Amino acid sequence: MGCGKNEDVGGVRRHDNCICEVVRAIKRVQDLRDDRDCDDCASDCFTSPLGSIVSPARQRANTRVFTLSNDKGDLFKALFKRERRRRRGHGGHGGHSDGVGGESDGRHRHNNCISVFFRVQNVFDNCCATLQVLEPLDRDGDPVDITKHGKIDLEEICRVENFEPTGSCITVDLKCFCAIQCVKDIFIDCDDF
């Protein structure tokens, strides 16, 4: 069940879903990128422009990273395919190349391919959305394995500071979620995909 409001408008029952509206707003903010200041709440999903969740000082950003939760407070998770490609610079996400053996600059790549972090790609129809799954990274750009024994490990999520686009997308019904939390504004090089 979503957390939207049920209203009776002119004898017609209407359902407005708050998660749907927030994701639509995130999409508009990602598309807008204007230069107005609005810093009422540092982690408010409606904060505009992009870059204002990261810091009050303007930063190049084109993505508002967020998580979704169900009515029990469990984080929504999705699988992603780990891409074997050369990564370009940090720019808010990882900046190292990923070798064939799963090693990169001497760093071990986790086998985990689950994330709870997303970027909205498109919102359509009756509150459906295509979300790109983002790979969680630590402050050095190394992958963070956010699972332990098959469950989401909240302590590991606290280590996440950066994100990498995965190229993996999932289509969801936004009416199935009860909470959304905006995490960070970042720049993602869309030319990587």
Secondary structure, 3 states (H helix, E strand, C coil): CCCCEEEEECCEEEEECHHHHHHHHHHHHHHHCCCCCCCCCCCCCCCCCCCCCCCCCCCCCCEEEEEEECCCCCECCEECCCCCCCCCCCCCCCCCCCCCCCEECCEECCCCCEECEEEEEEEECCCEEEEEEEEEECCCCCECCCEECCEECHHHHCCCCEEEEEEEEEEEEHHHCCEEEEEEEECCCHHHC
